[in-house]
Amino acid sequence: MSGHIKRMVAPSSWRLSRKEQTFVTKTRAGPHDAGAMPMAVWLRDRMDYARTMKEVKLILSGRQVVVNGRPCRDPRMGIGIFDIVSIPKMDRHFRILLDKKGRIVSVPIDAESAKTRLARVAKKTVVPGGKVQLNLDHGANVVGDHSVKSRDSVVISLEPENRFAILDRFPYEVGNMAMIIGGRHAGRIGRITAITRVPGSTPNTVALEDPNDGTSFETIDDYCYMVGRETPAVSSWGIEA
């Protein structure tokens, strides 16, 4: 299977110039969806840390880029929302977010902030021994408890000695803050005012209120990513660009 796609069909969230070249690196299958940005595109086209694919591979082979606490060596590995990307030799750290137009942005953060990551619980299962395993949206599995539910968000540690320990939780429930990660409202922050359960396979609908101007809008639950409780945690986990 080809390792590239035409730039004309690349996700608009990558913000690529589409007519200067014909092809661009394709995201390898992984924890994020196909809209995730390949590491090669991030290094070369977005951050200007490399000029060619050869330079990208040289940087990655030297284990100079760390994603969520682990070195990245695959130029096609996708990075997505709330991933933490660090370049230790330059002492530079970034949180991957969406801007208010739904485009992927890299927000500079300090080394202390790069020690934690926000992650959404995709589902949970009971493993042998009766322990509850939380399956997170970026592919990691952590041990939790029955109080954590699907669609909740958890703050996990990325430090080697305490990797993936749960430090905090933002429940998916009315009154809490959510960031929209898809659809026409992608990138917006809102307080959940109602969750309407829809029978069958149709996604549930969620009504939210913008905390800045009080306007109301709706989306589906798949697009809601919890970023705070009653008191917004937007300064830490929401729009920072």
Buried (B, 14 or more C-beta within 10 A) or exposed (E): EEEBBEBEEBBEBBBBEBEEEEEBBBBBEBBBEEBBBBBBBBBBBBBEBBEEBEBBBEBBEEEBBBBBBEBBBBBBBBBBBBBBBBBBEEEBBBBBBBBEEBBBBBBEBEEEBBBBBBBBBBEBEEEEEEEBEBBBBBEBBBEBEEEBBEBBBBBBBBEEEEBBBBEEBBBBEEEBBBBBBBBEBBBBBBBBEEBEEEEEEEEBBBBBBBEEEEEEBBBBBEBBBBBBBEEBBBEBBBBBE
